[in-house]
Amino acid sequence: MRRHTYAIWWNEGHGPKHVGKLEIARPHAFLSGNGSTTLAVPLADITGVEYRRGEVRVDRRGTTALRIGSLDAPGTLRELAHSLES
């Protein structure tokens, strides 16, 4: 399986923003950055992915939504959203 890695910022709900990377390696998406901040999101728990105005909203089963923004090249967010959906 090919891994996809993206330079991003993210936050959960209304929490603080974190800067780092998102790596999609089935069966999880791993978000890491800001020193020791890490989050593993099981892809099976993603209930919805929506691209809107410079960010991607990821709805997850049983917990708060994630907001993800790109620190990478233009078009990266749409690619990231597509990767999380499939």
PyMOL Python script that loads the backbone (N, CA, C, O; Angstrom):
from pymol import cmd

cmd.read_pdbstr("""\
ATOM      1  N   MET A   1       0.840  -1.181   0.000  1.00  0.00           N
ATOM      2  CA  MET A   1       0.000   0.000   0.000  1.00  0.00           C
ATOM      3  C   MET A   1       0.882   1.241   0.000  1.00  0.00           C
ATOM      4  O   MET A   1       1.795   1.355   0.818  1.00  0.00           O
ATOM      5  N   ARG A   2       0.622   2.147  -0.889  1.00  0.00           N
ATOM      6  CA  ARG A   2       1.353   3.405  -0.953  1.00  0.00           C
ATOM      7  C   ARG A   2       0.877   4.332   0.161  1.00  0.00           C
ATOM      8  O   ARG A   2      -0.323   4.464   0.400  1.00  0.00           O
ATOM      9  N   ARG A   3       1.809   4.960   0.825  1.00  0.00           N
ATOM     10  CA  ARG A   3       1.467   5.909   1.888  1.00  0.00           C
ATOM     11  C   ARG A   3       1.363   7.301   1.298  1.00  0.00           C
ATOM     12  O   ARG A   3       2.122   7.669   0.401  1.00  0.00           O
ATOM     13  N   HIS A   4       0.426   8.063   1.806  1.00  0.00           N
ATOM     14  CA  HIS A   4       0.250   9.451   1.401  1.00  0.00           C
ATOM     15  C   HIS A   4       0.538  10.323   2.614  1.00  0.00           C
ATOM     16  O   HIS A   4      -0.017  10.090   3.687  1.00  0.00           O
ATOM     17  N   THR A   5       1.400  11.323   2.456  1.00  0.00           N
ATOM     18  CA  THR A   5       1.754  12.223   3.551  1.00  0.00           C
ATOM     19  C   THR A   5       1.506  13.660   3.120  1.00  0.00           C
ATOM     20  O   THR A   5       1.834  14.048   1.999  1.00  0.00           O
ATOM     21  N   TYR A   6       0.921  14.449   4.025  1.00  0.00           N
ATOM     22  CA  TYR A   6       0.553  15.835   3.730  1.00  0.00           C
ATOM     23  C   TYR A   6       1.007  16.744   4.876  1.00  0.00           C
ATOM     24  O   TYR A   6       0.908  16.365   6.044  1.00  0.00           O
ATOM     25  N   ALA A   7       1.505  17.946   4.546  1.00  0.00           N
ATOM     26  CA  ALA A   7       1.812  18.974   5.552  1.00  0.00           C
ATOM     27  C   ALA A   7       0.504  19.680   5.870  1.00  0.00           C
ATOM     28  O   ALA A   7      -0.152  20.205   4.971  1.00  0.00           O
ATOM     29  N   ILE A   8       0.117  19.697   7.147  1.00  0.00           N
ATOM     30  CA  ILE A   8      -1.207  20.192   7.528  1.00  0.00           C
ATOM     31  C   ILE A   8      -1.186  20.973   8.843  1.00  0.00           C
ATOM     32  O   ILE A   8      -0.188  20.991   9.564  1.00  0.00           O
ATOM     33  N   TRP A   9      -2.318  21.616   9.128  1.00  0.00           N
ATOM     34  CA  TRP A   9      -2.686  22.032  10.479  1.00  0.00           C
ATOM     35  C   TRP A   9      -3.997  21.316  10.770  1.00  0.00           C
ATOM     36  O   TRP A   9      -4.732  20.980   9.841  1.00  0.00           O
ATOM     37  N   TRP A  10      -4.304  21.077  12.045  1.00  0.00           N
ATOM     38  CA  TRP A  10      -5.587  20.464  12.393  1.00  0.00           C
ATOM     39  C   TRP A  10      -6.006  20.866  13.794  1.00  0.00           C
ATOM     40  O   TRP A  10      -5.190  21.293  14.611  1.00  0.00           O
ATOM     41  N   ASN A  11      -7.296  20.719  14.051  1.00  0.00           N
ATOM     42  CA  ASN A  11      -7.802  20.827  15.407  1.00  0.00           C
ATOM     43  C   ASN A  11      -9.026  19.936  15.566  1.00  0.00           C
ATOM     44  O   ASN A  11      -9.693  19.579  14.595  1.00  0.00           O
ATOM     45  N   GLU A  12      -9.300  19.589  16.815  1.00  0.00           N
ATOM     46  CA  GLU A  12     -10.468  18.774  17.149  1.00  0.00           C
ATOM     47  C   GLU A  12     -11.484  19.690  17.804  1.00  0.00           C
ATOM     48  O   GLU A  12     -11.185  20.363  18.791  1.00  0.00           O
ATOM     49  N   GLY A  13     -12.702  19.709  17.240  1.00  0.00           N
ATOM     50  CA  GLY A  13     -13.739  20.571  17.796  1.00  0.00           C
ATOM     51  C   GLY A  13     -13.279  22.011  17.806  1.00  0.00           C
ATOM     52  O   GLY A  13     -12.901  22.559  16.771  1.00  0.00           O
ATOM     53  N   HIS A  14     -13.311  22.625  18.979  1.00  0.00           N
ATOM     54  CA  HIS A  14     -12.865  24.018  19.123  1.00  0.00           C
ATOM     55  C   HIS A  14     -11.527  24.094  19.853  1.00  0.00           C
ATOM     56  O   HIS A  14     -11.175  25.128  20.420  1.00  0.00           O
ATOM     57  N   GLY A  15     -10.788  22.987  19.831  1.00  0.00           N
ATOM     58  CA  GLY A  15      -9.498  22.926  20.515  1.00  0.00           C
ATOM     59  C   GLY A  15      -8.412  23.700  19.780  1.00  0.00           C
ATOM     60  O   GLY A  15      -8.666  24.309  18.741  1.00  0.00           O
ATOM     61  N   PRO A  16      -7.200  23.672  20.329  1.00  0.00           N
ATOM     62  CA  PRO A  16      -6.083  24.418  19.733  1.00  0.00           C
ATOM     63  C   PRO A  16      -5.654  23.818  18.393  1.00  0.00           C
ATOM     64  O   PRO A  16      -5.846  22.631  18.130  1.00  0.00           O
ATOM     65  N   LYS A  17      -5.067  24.676  17.558  1.00  0.00           N
ATOM     66  CA  LYS A  17      -4.527  24.211  16.280  1.00  0.00           C
ATOM     67  C   LYS A  17      -3.167  23.567  16.509  1.00  0.00           C
ATOM     68  O   LYS A  17      -2.365  24.024  17.323  1.00  0.00           O
ATOM     69  N   HIS A  18      -2.939  22.503  15.771  1.00  0.00           N
ATOM     70  CA  HIS A  18      -1.657  21.814  15.767  1.00  0.00           C
ATOM     71  C   HIS A  18      -1.099  21.856  14.355  1.00  0.00           C
ATOM     72  O   HIS A  18      -1.864  21.832  13.390  1.00  0.00           O
ATOM     73  N   VAL A  19       0.200  21.916  14.217  1.00  0.00           N
ATOM     74  CA  VAL A  19       0.857  21.936  12.916  1.00  0.00           C
ATOM     75  C   VAL A  19       1.734  20.707  12.806  1.00  0.00           C
ATOM     76  O   VAL A  19       2.448  20.354  13.744  1.00  0.00           O
ATOM     77  N   GLY A  20       1.678  20.054  11.650  1.00  0.00           N
ATOM     78  CA  GLY A  20       2.493  18.864  11.469  1.00  0.00           C
ATOM     79  C   GLY A  20       2.195  18.176  10.158  1.00  0.00           C
ATOM     80  O   GLY A  20       2.147  18.807   9.101  1.00  0.00           O
ATOM     81  N   LYS A  21       1.992  16.858  10.241  1.00  0.00           N
ATOM     82  CA  LYS A  21       1.735  16.102   9.016  1.00  0.00           C
ATOM     83  C   LYS A  21       0.617  15.095   9.251  1.00  0.00           C
ATOM     84  O   LYS A  21       0.342  14.685  10.379  1.00  0.00           O
ATOM     85  N   LEU A  22      -0.011  14.714   8.158  1.00  0.00           N
ATOM     86  CA  LEU A  22      -1.009  13.661   8.154  1.00  0.00           C
ATOM     87  C   LEU A  22      -0.492  12.582   7.219  1.00  0.00           C
ATOM     88  O   LEU A  22      -0.134  12.853   6.072  1.00  0.00           O
ATOM     89  N   GLU A  23      -0.458  11.363   7.721  1.00  0.00           N
ATOM     90  CA  GLU A  23      -0.026  10.234   6.908  1.00  0.00           C
ATOM     91  C   GLU A  23      -1.154   9.216   6.874  1.00  0.00           C
ATOM     92  O   GLU A  23      -1.640   8.773   7.915  1.00  0.00           O
ATOM     93  N   ILE A  24      -1.565   8.848   5.660  1.00  0.00           N
ATOM     94  CA  ILE A  24      -2.606   7.839   5.507  1.00  0.00           C
ATOM     95  C   ILE A  24      -1.922   6.518   5.201  1.00  0.00           C
ATOM     96  O   ILE A  24      -1.290   6.352   4.158  1.00  0.00           O
ATOM     97  N   ALA A  25      -2.062   5.585   6.128  1.00  0.00           N
ATOM     98  CA  ALA A  25      -1.482   4.246   5.991  1.00  0.00           C
ATOM     99  C   ALA A  25      -2.520   3.277   6.541  1.00  0.00           C
ATOM    100  O   ALA A  25      -2.586   3.043   7.748  1.00  0.00           O
ATOM    101  N   ARG A  26      -3.310   2.729   5.671  1.00  0.00           N
ATOM    102  CA  ARG A  26      -4.429   1.881   6.082  1.00  0.00           C
ATOM    103  C   ARG A  26      -4.018   0.935   7.191  1.00  0.00           C
ATOM    104  O   ARG A  26      -2.958   0.318   7.091  1.00  0.00           O
ATOM    105  N   PRO A  27      -4.800   0.793   8.233  1.00  0.00           N
ATOM    106  CA  PRO A  27      -6.181   1.216   8.390  1.00  0.00           C
ATOM    107  C   PRO A  27      -6.357   2.520   9.168  1.00  0.00           C
ATOM    108  O   PRO A  27      -7.441   2.767   9.695  1.00  0.00           O
ATOM    109  N   HIS A  28      -5.327   3.357   9.256  1.00  0.00           N
ATOM    110  CA  HIS A  28      -5.411   4.598  10.032  1.00  0.00           C
ATOM    111  C   HIS A  28      -4.925   5.802   9.233  1.00  0.00           C
ATOM    112  O   HIS A  28      -4.231   5.678   8.223  1.00  0.00           O
ATOM    113  N   ALA A  29      -5.319   6.965   9.728  1.00  0.00           N
ATOM    114  CA  ALA A  29      -4.702   8.228   9.336  1.00  0.00           C
ATOM    115  C   ALA A  29      -3.989   8.714  10.592  1.00  0.00           C
ATOM    116  O   ALA A  29      -4.602   8.810  11.655  1.00  0.00           O
ATOM    117  N   PHE A  30      -2.711   9.019  10.477  1.00  0.00           N
ATOM    118  CA  PHE A  30      -1.916   9.463  11.619  1.00  0.00           C
ATOM    119  C   PHE A  30      -1.615  10.944  11.468  1.00  0.00           C
ATOM    120  O   PHE A  30      -1.095  11.378  10.441  1.00  0.00           O
ATOM    121  N   LEU A  31      -1.945  11.723  12.503  1.00  0.00           N
ATOM    122  CA  LEU A  31      -1.638  13.147  12.534  1.00  0.00           C
ATOM    123  C   LEU A  31      -0.574  13.336  13.604  1.00  0.00           C
ATOM    124  O   LEU A  31      -0.747  12.887  14.737  1.00  0.00           O
ATOM    125  N   SER A  32       0.519  13.995  13.257  1.00  0.00           N
ATOM    126  CA  SER A  32       1.587  14.204  14.230  1.00  0.00           C
ATOM    127  C   SER A  32       2.195  15.586  14.039  1.00  0.00           C
ATOM    128  O   SER A  32       2.233  16.125  12.932  1.00  0.00           O
ATOM    129  N   GLY A  33       2.666  16.140  15.142  1.00  0.00           N
ATOM    130  CA  GLY A  33       3.286  17.449  15.088  1.00  0.00           C
ATOM    131  C   GLY A  33       3.415  18.080  16.452  1.00  0.00           C
ATOM    132  O   GLY A  33       3.106  17.453  17.466  1.00  0.00           O
ATOM    133  N   ASN A  34       3.877  19.339  16.484  1.00  0.00           N
ATOM    134  CA  ASN A  34       4.021  20.087  17.741  1.00  0.00           C
ATOM    135  C   ASN A  34       4.701  19.258  18.829  1.00  0.00           C
ATOM    136  O   ASN A  34       4.199  19.172  19.950  1.00  0.00           O
ATOM    137  N   GLY A  35       5.812  18.664  18.511  1.00  0.00           N
ATOM    138  CA  GLY A  35       6.526  17.878  19.515  1.00  0.00           C
ATOM    139  C   GLY A  35       5.893  16.517  19.708  1.00  0.00           C
ATOM    140  O   GLY A  35       6.107  15.615  18.897  1.00  0.00           O
ATOM    141  N   SER A  36       5.116  16.352  20.769  1.00  0.00           N
ATOM    142  CA  SER A  36       4.571  15.030  21.093  1.00  0.00           C
ATOM    143  C   SER A  36       3.099  14.871  20.721  1.00  0.00           C
ATOM    144  O   SER A  36       2.494  13.862  21.083  1.00  0.00           O
ATOM    145  N   THR A  37       2.510  15.814  20.024  1.00  0.00           N
ATOM    146  CA  THR A  37       1.101  15.716  19.666  1.00  0.00           C
ATOM    147  C   THR A  37       0.908  14.698  18.556  1.00  0.00           C
ATOM    148  O   THR A  37       1.438  14.857  17.457  1.00  0.00           O
ATOM    149  N   THR A  38       0.145  13.650  18.848  1.00  0.00           N
ATOM    150  CA  THR A  38      -0.161  12.649  17.830  1.00  0.00           C
ATOM    151  C   THR A  38      -1.616  12.214  17.968  1.00  0.00           C
ATOM    152  O   THR A  38      -2.198  12.257  19.052  1.00  0.00           O
ATOM    153  N   LEU A  39      -2.180  11.797  16.850  1.00  0.00           N
ATOM    154  CA  LEU A  39      -3.563  11.329  16.836  1.00  0.00           C
ATOM    155  C   LEU A  39      -3.673  10.260  15.759  1.00  0.00           C
ATOM    156  O   LEU A  39      -3.279  10.490  14.615  1.00  0.00           O
ATOM    157  N   ALA A  40      -4.201   9.103  16.111  1.00  0.00           N
ATOM    158  CA  ALA A  40      -4.457   8.031  15.147  1.00  0.00           C
ATOM    159  C   ALA A  40      -5.958   7.953  14.938  1.00  0.00           C
ATOM    160  O   ALA A  40      -6.715   7.748  15.887  1.00  0.00           O
ATOM    161  N   VAL A  41      -6.384   8.116  13.703  1.00  0.00           N
ATOM    162  CA  VAL A  41      -7.805   8.074  13.362  1.00  0.00           C
ATOM    163  C   VAL A  41      -8.067   6.813  12.537  1.00  0.00           C
ATOM    164  O   VAL A  41      -7.595   6.706  11.406  1.00  0.00           O
ATOM    165  N   PRO A  42      -8.819   5.856  13.097  1.00  0.00           N
ATOM    166  CA  PRO A  42      -9.166   4.683  12.292  1.00  0.00           C
ATOM    167  C   PRO A  42     -10.027   5.119  11.100  1.00  0.00           C
ATOM    168  O   PRO A  42     -11.041   5.792  11.280  1.00  0.00           O
ATOM    169  N   LEU A  43      -9.625   4.738   9.896  1.00  0.00           N
ATOM    170  CA  LEU A  43     -10.374   5.147   8.706  1.00  0.00           C
ATOM    171  C   LEU A  43     -11.802   4.610   8.746  1.00  0.00           C
ATOM    172  O   LEU A  43     -12.705   5.225   8.180  1.00  0.00           O
ATOM    173  N   ALA A  44     -12.019   3.479   9.402  1.00  0.00           N
ATOM    174  CA  ALA A  44     -13.359   2.909   9.508  1.00  0.00           C
ATOM    175  C   ALA A  44     -14.287   3.773  10.368  1.00  0.00           C
ATOM    176  O   ALA A  44     -15.507   3.649  10.266  1.00  0.00           O
ATOM    177  N   ASP A  45     -13.726   4.647  11.214  1.00  0.00           N
ATOM    178  CA  ASP A  45     -14.530   5.522  12.073  1.00  0.00           C
ATOM    179  C   ASP A  45     -14.917   6.832  11.397  1.00  0.00           C
ATOM    180  O   ASP A  45     -15.667   7.620  11.972  1.00  0.00           O
ATOM    181  N   ILE A  46     -14.419   7.079  10.188  1.00  0.00           N
ATOM    182  CA  ILE A  46     -14.756   8.316   9.479  1.00  0.00           C
ATOM    183  C   ILE A  46     -16.139   8.159   8.870  1.00  0.00           C
ATOM    184  O   ILE A  46     -16.376   7.260   8.063  1.00  0.00           O
ATOM    185  N   THR A  47     -17.060   9.055   9.269  1.00  0.00           N
ATOM    186  CA  THR A  47     -18.444   8.976   8.782  1.00  0.00           C
ATOM    187  C   THR A  47     -18.739  10.002   7.700  1.00  0.00           C
ATOM    188  O   THR A  47     -19.763   9.911   7.024  1.00  0.00           O
ATOM    189  N   GLY A  48     -17.853  10.979   7.529  1.00  0.00           N
ATOM    190  CA  GLY A  48     -18.057  11.978   6.497  1.00  0.00           C
ATOM    191  C   GLY A  48     -16.824  12.839   6.303  1.00  0.00           C
ATOM    192  O   GLY A  48     -16.088  13.120   7.248  1.00  0.00           O
ATOM    193  N   VAL A  49     -16.609  13.255   5.054  1.00  0.00           N
ATOM    194  CA  VAL A  49     -15.496  14.138   4.705  1.00  0.00           C
ATOM    195  C   VAL A  49     -16.066  15.234   3.826  1.00  0.00           C
ATOM    196  O   VAL A  49     -16.701  14.960   2.808  1.00  0.00           O
ATOM    197  N   GLU A  50     -15.835  16.488   4.227  1.00  0.00           N
ATOM    198  CA  GLU A  50     -16.380  17.618   3.469  1.00  0.00           C
ATOM    199  C   GLU A  50     -15.295  18.672   3.253  1.00  0.00           C
ATOM    200  O   GLU A  50     -14.694  19.166   4.207  1.00  0.00           O
ATOM    201  N   TYR A  51     -15.057  19.005   1.996  1.00  0.00           N
ATOM    202  CA  TYR A  51     -14.116  20.077   1.649  1.00  0.00           C
ATOM    203  C   TYR A  51     -14.905  21.375   1.590  1.00  0.00           C
ATOM    204  O   TYR A  51     -15.935  21.456   0.920  1.00  0.00           O
ATOM    205  N   ARG A  52     -14.411  22.402   2.304  1.00  0.00           N
ATOM    206  CA  ARG A  52     -15.070  23.704   2.240  1.00  0.00           C
ATOM    207  C   ARG A  52     -14.108  24.816   2.633  1.00  0.00           C
ATOM    208  O   ARG A  52     -13.437  24.752   3.663  1.00  0.00           O
ATOM    209  N   ARG A  53     -14.060  25.823   1.793  1.00  0.00           N
ATOM    210  CA  ARG A  53     -13.310  27.059   2.057  1.00  0.00           C
ATOM    211  C   ARG A  53     -11.971  26.879   2.746  1.00  0.00           C
ATOM    212  O   ARG A  53     -11.782  27.354   3.866  1.00  0.00           O
ATOM    213  N   GLY A  54     -11.057  26.211   2.102  1.00  0.00           N
ATOM    214  CA  GLY A  54      -9.703  26.125   2.624  1.00  0.00           C
ATOM    215  C   GLY A  54      -9.473  25.134   3.737  1.00  0.00           C
ATOM    216  O   GLY A  54      -8.416  25.151   4.367  1.00  0.00           O
ATOM    217  N   GLU A  55     -10.447  24.261   4.000  1.00  0.00           N
ATOM    218  CA  GLU A  55     -10.244  23.234   5.010  1.00  0.00           C
ATOM    219  C   GLU A  55     -11.115  22.025   4.711  1.00  0.00           C
ATOM    220  O   GLU A  55     -12.066  22.096   3.932  1.00  0.00           O
ATOM    221  N   VAL A  56     -10.771  20.923   5.343  1.00  0.00           N
ATOM    222  CA  VAL A  56     -11.537  19.690   5.232  1.00  0.00           C
ATOM    223  C   VAL A  56     -12.082  19.373   6.609  1.00  0.00           C
ATOM    224  O   VAL A  56     -11.349  19.389   7.599  1.00  0.00           O
ATOM    225  N   ARG A  57     -13.382  19.082   6.667  1.00  0.00           N
ATOM    226  CA  ARG A  57     -14.004  18.656   7.920  1.00  0.00           C
ATOM    227  C   ARG A  57     -14.149  17.143   7.852  1.00  0.00           C
ATOM    228  O   ARG A  57     -14.673  16.600   6.879  1.00  0.00           O
ATOM    229  N   VAL A  58     -13.674  16.468   8.902  1.00  0.00           N
ATOM    230  CA  VAL A  58     -13.745  15.007   8.977  1.00  0.00           C
ATOM    231  C   VAL A  58     -14.621  14.644  10.173  1.00  0.00           C
ATOM    232  O   VAL A  58     -14.239  14.857  11.323  1.00  0.00           O
ATOM    233  N   ASP A  59     -15.797  14.094   9.886  1.00  0.00           N
ATOM    234  CA  ASP A  59     -16.700  13.632  10.946  1.00  0.00           C
ATOM    235  C   ASP A  59     -16.317  12.216  11.319  1.00  0.00           C
ATOM    236  O   ASP A  59     -16.062  11.371  10.460  1.00  0.00           O
ATOM    237  N   ARG A  60     -16.283  11.971  12.637  1.00  0.00           N
ATOM    238  CA  ARG A  60     -15.862  10.661  13.138  1.00  0.00           C
ATOM    239  C   ARG A  60     -16.917  10.079  14.058  1.00  0.00           C
ATOM    240  O   ARG A  60     -17.575  10.805  14.804  1.00  0.00           O
ATOM    241  N   ARG A  61     -17.073   8.778  14.000  1.00  0.00           N
ATOM    242  CA  ARG A  61     -18.026   8.073  14.848  1.00  0.00           C
ATOM    243  C   ARG A  61     -17.623   8.198  16.323  1.00  0.00           C
ATOM    244  O   ARG A  61     -16.505   7.848  16.700  1.00  0.00           O
ATOM    245  N   GLY A  62     -18.537   8.697  17.144  1.00  0.00           N
ATOM    246  CA  GLY A  62     -18.340   8.707  18.588  1.00  0.00           C
ATOM    247  C   GLY A  62     -17.420   9.763  19.153  1.00  0.00           C
ATOM    248  O   GLY A  62     -17.097   9.705  20.340  1.00  0.00           O
ATOM    249  N   THR A  63     -16.981  10.731  18.360  1.00  0.00           N
ATOM    250  CA  THR A  63     -16.094  11.773  18.883  1.00  0.00           C
ATOM    251  C   THR A  63     -16.247  13.053  18.052  1.00  0.00           C
ATOM    252  O   THR A  63     -17.004  13.081  17.081  1.00  0.00           O
ATOM    253  N   THR A  64     -15.537  14.092  18.434  1.00  0.00           N
ATOM    254  CA  THR A  64     -15.663  15.375  17.757  1.00  0.00           C
ATOM    255  C   THR A  64     -15.055  15.347  16.363  1.00  0.00           C
ATOM    256  O   THR A  64     -14.196  14.522  16.051  1.00  0.00           O
ATOM    257  N   ALA A  65     -15.519  16.260  15.547  1.00  0.00           N
ATOM    258  CA  ALA A  65     -15.011  16.377  14.178  1.00  0.00           C
ATOM    259  C   ALA A  65     -13.612  16.980  14.178  1.00  0.00           C
ATOM    260  O   ALA A  65     -13.227  17.699  15.100  1.00  0.00           O
ATOM    261  N   LEU A  66     -12.867  16.673  13.133  1.00  0.00           N
ATOM    262  CA  LEU A  66     -11.551  17.270  12.900  1.00  0.00           C
ATOM    263  C   LEU A  66     -11.677  18.313  11.806  1.00  0.00           C
ATOM    264  O   LEU A  66     -12.434  18.129  10.852  1.00  0.00           O
ATOM    265  N   ARG A  67     -10.945  19.401  11.936  1.00  0.00           N
ATOM    266  CA  ARG A  67     -10.771  20.372  10.849  1.00  0.00           C
ATOM    267  C   ARG A  67      -9.323  20.281  10.433  1.00  0.00           C
ATOM    268  O   ARG A  67      -8.426  20.325  11.275  1.00  0.00           O
ATOM    269  N   ILE A  68      -9.089  20.152   9.133  1.00  0.00           N
ATOM    270  CA  ILE A  68      -7.734  20.009   8.607  1.00  0.00           C
ATOM    271  C   ILE A  68      -7.520  21.035   7.511  1.00  0.00           C
ATOM    272  O   ILE A  68      -8.354  21.189   6.619  1.00  0.00           O
ATOM    273  N   GLY A  69      -6.397  21.736   7.582  1.00  0.00           N
ATOM    274  CA  GLY A  69      -6.012  22.685   6.548  1.00  0.00           C
ATOM    275  C   GLY A  69      -4.653  22.315   5.989  1.00  0.00           C
ATOM    276  O   GLY A  69      -3.859  21.656   6.659  1.00  0.00           O
ATOM    277  N   SER A  70      -4.386  22.734   4.772  1.00  0.00           N
ATOM    278  CA  SER A  70      -3.145  22.368   4.104  1.00  0.00           C
ATOM    279  C   SER A  70      -2.059  23.417   4.303  1.00  0.00           C
ATOM    280  O   SER A  70      -2.333  24.617   4.314  1.00  0.00           O
ATOM    281  N   LEU A  71      -0.830  22.952   4.460  1.00  0.00           N
ATOM    282  CA  LEU A  71       0.356  23.801   4.458  1.00  0.00           C
ATOM    283  C   LEU A  71       1.207  23.441   3.250  1.00  0.00           C
ATOM    284  O   LEU A  71       2.385  23.788   3.168  1.00  0.00           O
ATOM    285  N   ASP A  72       0.584  22.742   2.321  1.00  0.00           N
ATOM    286  CA  ASP A  72       1.262  22.194   1.161  1.00  0.00           C
ATOM    287  C   ASP A  72       0.824  22.938  -0.097  1.00  0.00           C
ATOM    288  O   ASP A  72       0.252  24.024  -0.009  1.00  0.00           O
ATOM    289  N   ALA A  73       1.084  22.373  -1.238  1.00  0.00           N
ATOM    290  CA  ALA A  73       0.792  22.985  -2.542  1.00  0.00           C
ATOM    291  C   ALA A  73      -0.711  23.132  -2.779  1.00  0.00           C
ATOM    292  O   ALA A  73      -1.512  22.411  -2.184  1.00  0.00           O
ATOM    293  N   PRO A  74      -1.092  24.078  -3.658  1.00  0.00           N
ATOM    294  CA  PRO A  74      -2.507  24.223  -4.012  1.00  0.00           C
ATOM    295  C   PRO A  74      -3.055  22.903  -4.563  1.00  0.00           C
ATOM    296  O   PRO A  74      -2.358  22.176  -5.272  1.00  0.00           O
ATOM    297  N   GLY A  75      -4.292  22.614  -4.231  1.00  0.00           N
ATOM    298  CA  GLY A  75      -4.922  21.381  -4.683  1.00  0.00           C
ATOM    299  C   GLY A  75      -4.742  20.207  -3.742  1.00  0.00           C
ATOM    300  O   GLY A  75      -5.385  19.170  -3.904  1.00  0.00           O
ATOM    301  N   THR A  76      -3.875  20.367  -2.765  1.00  0.00           N
ATOM    302  CA  THR A  76      -3.575  19.267  -1.854  1.00  0.00           C
ATOM    303  C   THR A  76      -4.777  18.901  -0.993  1.00  0.00           C
ATOM    304  O   THR A  76      -4.997  17.721  -0.722  1.00  0.00           O
ATOM    305  N   LEU A  77      -5.556  19.880  -0.558  1.00  0.00           N
ATOM    306  CA  LEU A  77      -6.707  19.584   0.295  1.00  0.00           C
ATOM    307  C   LEU A  77      -7.734  18.708  -0.407  1.00  0.00           C
ATOM    308  O   LEU A  77      -8.304  17.803   0.202  1.00  0.00           O
ATOM    309  N   ARG A  78      -7.966  18.973  -1.673  1.00  0.00           N
ATOM    310  CA  ARG A  78      -8.926  18.136  -2.415  1.00  0.00           C
ATOM    311  C   ARG A  78      -8.394  16.701  -2.525  1.00  0.00           C
ATOM    312  O   ARG A  78      -9.153  15.743  -2.384  1.00  0.00           O
ATOM    313  N   GLU A  79      -7.108  16.561  -2.772  1.00  0.00           N
ATOM    314  CA  GLU A  79      -6.498  15.226  -2.838  1.00  0.00           C
ATOM    315  C   GLU A  79      -6.605  14.525  -1.483  1.00  0.00           C
ATOM    316  O   GLU A  79      -6.945  13.344  -1.417  1.00  0.00           O
ATOM    317  N   LEU A  80      -6.313  15.258  -0.400  1.00  0.00           N
ATOM    318  CA  LEU A  80      -6.401  14.720   0.943  1.00  0.00           C
ATOM    319  C   LEU A  80      -7.825  14.270   1.233  1.00  0.00           C
ATOM    320  O   LEU A  80      -8.027  13.167   1.743  1.00  0.00           O
ATOM    321  N   ALA A  81      -8.818  15.101   0.918  1.00  0.00           N
ATOM    322  CA  ALA A  81     -10.218  14.753   1.156  1.00  0.00           C
ATOM    323  C   ALA A  81     -10.584  13.486   0.393  1.00  0.00           C
ATOM    324  O   ALA A  81     -11.245  12.603   0.939  1.00  0.00           O
ATOM    325  N   HIS A  82     -10.165  13.389  -0.850  1.00  0.00           N
ATOM    326  CA  HIS A  82     -10.449  12.211  -1.660  1.00  0.00           C
ATOM    327  C   HIS A  82      -9.788  10.973  -1.051  1.00  0.00           C
ATOM    328  O   HIS A  82     -10.403   9.907  -1.013  1.00  0.00           O
ATOM    329  N   SER A  83      -8.556  11.093  -0.577  1.00  0.00           N
ATOM    330  CA  SER A  83      -7.850   9.969   0.032  1.00  0.00           C
ATOM    331  C   SER A  83      -8.549   9.494   1.297  1.00  0.00           C
ATOM    332  O   SER A  83      -8.606   8.292   1.553  1.00  0.00           O
ATOM    333  N   LEU A  84      -9.080  10.416   2.090  1.00  0.00           N
ATOM    334  CA  LEU A  84      -9.786  10.033   3.319  1.00  0.00           C
ATOM    335  C   LEU A  84     -11.144   9.396   3.015  1.00  0.00           C
ATOM    336  O   LEU A  84     -11.609   8.539   3.766  1.00  0.00           O
ATOM    337  N   GLU A  85     -11.772   9.807   1.929  1.00  0.00           N
ATOM    338  CA  GLU A  85     -13.073   9.237   1.562  1.00  0.00           C
ATOM    339  C   GLU A  85     -12.958   7.817   1.033  1.00  0.00           C
ATOM    340  O   GLU A  85     -13.835   6.986   1.272  1.00  0.00           O
ATOM    341  N   SER A  86     -11.887   7.541   0.319  1.00  0.00           N
ATOM    342  CA  SER A  86     -11.791   6.224  -0.343  1.00  0.00           C
ATOM    343  C   SER A  86     -11.116   5.167   0.489  1.00  0.00           C
ATOM    344  O   SER A  86     -10.976   4.027   0.045  1.00  0.00           O
TER     345      SER A  86
END
""", "prot")
cmd.dss("prot")
cmd.show_as("cartoon", "prot")
cmd.util.cbc("prot")
cmd.orient("prot")
